[in-house]
């Protein structure tokens, strides 16, 4: 039987007794950036291994999807914290949603653009006049910033890129609806390969290689909540337990992948794919302890500002991150 995504049920299954919630546990709802997969292994490991319970927390993990915008969920009170790419979160903050980065488990970007080699695209400047499939709901901001820096519009035409919305799969590329599609090193690229395409048929552009990589999968909360000492205390415990989960997942990637599969209520994920994904994810979190690297933050902000007449954000954010949570979490 698939597990529901609550600490209480995880504990009930582990003890062999009836699942029940601890009436004294503090509740935390986490909104994921995407669907249940190894990208979020640290949180599922913390749930499964009882780390949240040890911190007195009853955690609910809400999967995302192509039509779910985590900032909107957070703004609507549907979650206490969200996972979000920094470009999306900072753009939301500039539009008036006061989100604050309280922890940054991912220290590297896995984002890249994958194109057909026979499309004639040899370098990013060649994208003009081509069609690119990308995820929307805030995930498109790193790409938009990159195109703006290159002076390539995104409204189509011979001098611009035509954007298509991508979903769960890479069909727009496989069906030749798009010449390129955004992929992650740990996910969509391998979907293309698994479909029978050889690496030689593809050209890939890693954002890290072009100086436009931005921070991904940070933990964000609403600024107003951070003035509440009880909320801050919950977040300290949540981050501490989550980083324990990430450390365990990185050290035990195969076991972590199997835990993720147990929590995939859709049954859409395969063992082979999640094992491979977890191996790649471990590379993106390696060396991190959850604290935000301010140099990486500054690099992300510079990338988003460097968009000519159409930058992702128009001014350097103020108060968009805090070390208070991670400093306290790491101190214990």
C-alpha positions in Angstrom: 0.0 0.0 0.0 1.4 3.4 -0.9 2.2 5.6 2.1 0.4 8.9 2.5 2.8 11.8 2.9 2.6 12.4 6.6 5.0 11.7 9.4 2.2 10.1 11.5 1.5 7.4 8.9 5.2 6.7 8.4 5.5 6.2 12.1 2.4 4.0 12.2 3.7 1.7 9.5 7.1 1.5 11.1 5.6 0.5 14.5 3.1 -1.9 13.0 0.3 -0.2 14.8 -2.6 2.1 13.7 -1.4 5.3 12.2 -2.2 8.3 14.3 -1.0 11.9 14.5 0.9 13.1 17.6 -1.4 15.6 19.1 1.5 17.6 20.5 3.5 17.7 17.2 3.9 21.0 15.4 2.6 20.8 11.8 4.6 22.0 8.8 3.4 21.8 5.2 6.0 21.8 2.5 5.1 22.6 -1.2 7.5 20.9 -3.6 8.7 22.4 -6.8 7.7 19.4 -8.9 6.3 15.9 -8.7 7.5 13.3 -6.2 11.0 12.2 -7.4 14.6 11.9 -6.1 15.0 15.7 -6.6 13.3 15.9 -3.2 14.8 12.8 -1.6 16.1 14.6 1.5 12.6 15.5 2.7 11.2 12.0 2.1 14.2 10.5 3.8 13.7 12.8 6.8 10.0 11.7 6.8 10.7 8.0 6.5 13.6 7.9 8.9 11.7 9.8 11.6 13.9 12.9 11.7 10.9 15.2 11.6 9.3 13.2 14.4 12.5 13.5 16.5 12.1 17.3 16.1 8.5 17.2 17.2 7.1 17.9 13.8 4.2 16.5 11.8 5.3 17.2 8.2 3.1 17.1 5.1 4.8 17.1 1.7 2.7 18.4 -1.2 3.9 17.4 -4.7 4.0 20.0 -7.4 3.4 19.8 -11.1 3.5 21.7 -14.4 0.4 23.7 -13.4 1.4 24.4 -9.8 3.2 27.6 -8.9 4.7 27.2 -5.4 4.7 31.0 -4.7 1.0 31.1 -5.4 0.5 28.2 -3.0 2.5 29.9 -0.3 0.7 33.2 -0.9 -2.6 31.5 -0.5 -1.7 29.9 2.8 -1.6 26.4 1.3 1.9 25.7 2.7 4.2 27.0 5.4 7.3 26.7 3.2 8.0 26.1 -0.4 10.8 24.8 -2.6 11.5 27.2 -5.4 14.2 28.2 -7.8 15.7 31.5 -6.8 14.8 33.4 -10.1 11.1 32.5 -9.6 11.2 33.4 -5.9 13.0 36.8 -6.4 10.6 37.7 -9.3 7.7 36.9 -7.0 9.2 39.1 -4.3 9.6 42.0 -6.7 6.0 41.6 -7.7 5.0 42.0 -4.0 5.1 38.6 -2.5 7.6 38.9 0.4 9.3 35.5 0.3 12.6 34.9 2.1 15.2 32.2 1.5 15.7 30.4 4.8 17.9 27.5 3.6 19.7 26.4 0.4 20.3 22.6 0.2 21.3 22.7 -3.5 24.6 24.3 -4.2 24.8 23.7 -7.9 22.4 24.0 -10.9 21.3 21.0 -12.9 19.6 23.1 -15.6 20.5 22.8 -19.3 19.1 23.2 -22.7 19.0 20.1 -25.0 18.7 20.5 -28.8 18.7 18.4 -31.8 22.1 18.4 -33.4 20.6 18.5 -36.9 18.8 21.8 -36.1 21.9 23.8 -36.9 22.2 25.1 -33.3 25.9 25.0 -32.4 26.0 27.7 -29.8 23.3 29.6 -27.8 23.4 32.5 -30.2 22.0 30.2 -32.9 18.7 29.8 -31.0 17.2 32.7 -32.8 14.5 31.6 -35.2 14.0 28.3 -33.4 11.3 26.9 -31.1 12.2 26.0 -27.5 9.9 24.1 -25.1 10.2 25.2 -21.4 8.4 24.8 -18.2 6.4 27.9 -17.1 5.1 29.1 -13.7 8.4 30.7 -12.8 10.7 28.0 -14.1 11.2 29.9 -17.3 13.0 32.9 -15.7 16.6 31.6 -16.0 16.0 30.9 -19.7 14.4 34.4 -20.2 17.3 36.0 -18.5 19.8 34.2 -20.6 18.0 35.1 -23.9 17.7 38.7 -22.8 21.5 38.8 -22.2 22.0 37.4 -25.7 19.6 39.9 -27.2 17.3 37.2 -28.4 13.6 37.9 -28.0 11.1 35.3 -27.0 8.1 36.3 -29.1 9.0 34.3 -32.2 10.1 35.4 -35.6 13.5 35.0 -37.3 15.3 37.0 -34.7 13.6 35.5 -31.7 12.7 32.2 -29.9 9.3 30.8 -30.0 8.4 29.4 -26.6 6.2 26.3 -26.0 5.1 25.2 -22.6 6.6 21.8 -21.6 4.9 19.4 -19.3 5.8 16.2 -17.6 7.6 14.7 -20.6 9.9 15.6 -23.5 7.4 14.9 -26.2 7.8 18.4 -27.8 11.4 17.5 -28.7 10.8 13.9 -29.6 7.9 14.9 -31.8 9.9 17.7 -33.4 7.5 20.3 -32.2 10.5 22.0 -30.7 14.2 22.2 -31.7 15.2 22.4 -28.1 13.8 21.6 -24.7 14.9 22.6 -21.2 16.1 19.6 -19.3 17.7 18.8 -15.9 20.9 16.8 -15.7 19.1 14.4 -13.4 15.8 14.0 -15.2 14.5 15.1 -18.6 17.8 14.6 -20.5 17.6 10.9 -19.5 14.0 10.7 -20.7 15.3 11.6 -24.1 18.0 9.0 -24.0 15.6 6.4 -22.8 13.4 7.2 -25.8 16.1 5.8 -28.0 18.0 9.0 -28.9 21.8 8.8 -28.8 23.9 11.5 -27.2 25.5 12.2 -30.6 22.1 13.3 -31.9 21.9 16.0 -29.3 23.6 19.2 -28.4 23.5 20.3 -24.7 24.1 23.7 -23.1 24.6 23.6 -19.4 23.8 26.9 -17.7 26.8 26.4 -15.4 29.1 26.5 -18.4 27.8 29.8 -19.7 27.9 31.8 -16.5 24.1 32.0 -16.2 23.4 29.3 -13.7 21.1 30.4 -10.8 20.4 28.7 -7.5 17.7 26.1 -7.4 15.5 24.3 -4.9 15.9 26.7 -2.0 13.5 26.6 1.0 11.4 29.8 1.2 9.0 31.2 3.7 6.9 34.4 4.0 8.7 37.3 5.6 5.8 38.1 7.9 6.0 34.6 9.4 9.6 35.1 10.3 8.7 37.7 12.9 6.8 34.9 14.9 9.3 33.2 17.3 7.2 30.0 17.3 7.3 29.8 13.5 11.0 30.4 13.5 11.5 27.6 16.0 9.5 25.3 13.8 11.6 26.3 10.8 14.8 25.7 12.6 13.7 22.2 13.5 12.4 21.6 10.0 15.6 22.6 8.3 17.7 20.7 10.8 15.8 17.5 10.1 15.7 18.1 6.4 19.4 18.5 6.2 19.9 15.3 8.1 17.7 13.7 5.4 19.8 15.2 2.7 23.1 14.0 4.3 21.7 10.5 4.6 20.4 10.5 1.0 23.7 11.6 -0.4 25.5 8.9 1.6 22.9 6.2 0.7 21.6 7.2 -2.8 20.2 3.9 -3.8 18.3 3.5 -0.6 17.1 7.1 -0.8 15.8 6.4 -4.3 13.8 3.5 -3.1 12.2 5.6 -0.3 11.1 8.1 -2.9 9.5 5.4 -4.9 7.5 4.3 -1.9 6.1 7.8 -1.6 5.2 8.2 -5.3 1.5 7.7 -5.2 1.1 8.1 -8.9 3.3 5.1 -9.7 4.8 7.1 -12.6 8.4 6.8 -11.5 10.6 3.8 -12.4 13.3 2.3 -10.2 16.0 2.7 -12.9 15.1 6.4 -13.4 15.0 7.2 -9.7 18.3 5.4 -9.0 20.0 7.4 -11.8 18.3 10.6 -10.7 19.5 10.3 -7.1 23.0 9.7 -8.2 22.9 13.0 -10.1 21.1 14.9 -7.3 23.8 13.8 -4.9 26.3 15.8 -7.0 24.2 19.0 -6.8 23.9 18.9 -3.0 27.4 17.7 -2.2 29.3 20.0 0.1 26.2 21.9 1.2 24.9 22.2 4.8 21.8 24.2 4.0 23.3 27.6 4.6 23.1 30.1 1.7 26.4 30.9 -0.1 26.2 34.7 -0.4 28.6 34.7 -3.4 26.2 32.2 -5.2 23.3 34.4 -4.3 25.0 37.5 -5.6 25.9 35.7 -8.9 22.2 34.7 -9.2 21.0 38.3 -8.7 23.6 39.6 -11.2 22.4 37.1 -13.8 18.8 38.1 -13.3 19.6 41.8 -13.4 21.7 41.5 -16.6 18.8 41.3 -18.9 19.2 44.6 -20.8 15.8 46.3 -21.3 13.9 43.3 -20.0 15.6 41.8 -16.9 13.9 39.3 -14.7 14.2 41.6 -11.8 14.7 45.4 -12.0 16.5 46.1 -8.7 18.7 44.2 -6.3 16.4 42.6 -3.7 16.6 43.7 -0.1 16.0 41.2 2.8 15.4 38.3 0.4 17.4 35.8 2.6 18.3 35.2 6.2 20.9 33.0 7.9 18.9 33.0 11.2 17.3 29.6 10.6 20.4 27.8 9.3 22.7 29.3 11.9 20.4 28.0 14.7 19.8 24.6 12.9 23.6 24.0 12.5 24.4 25.1 16.0 22.6 22.1 17.5 
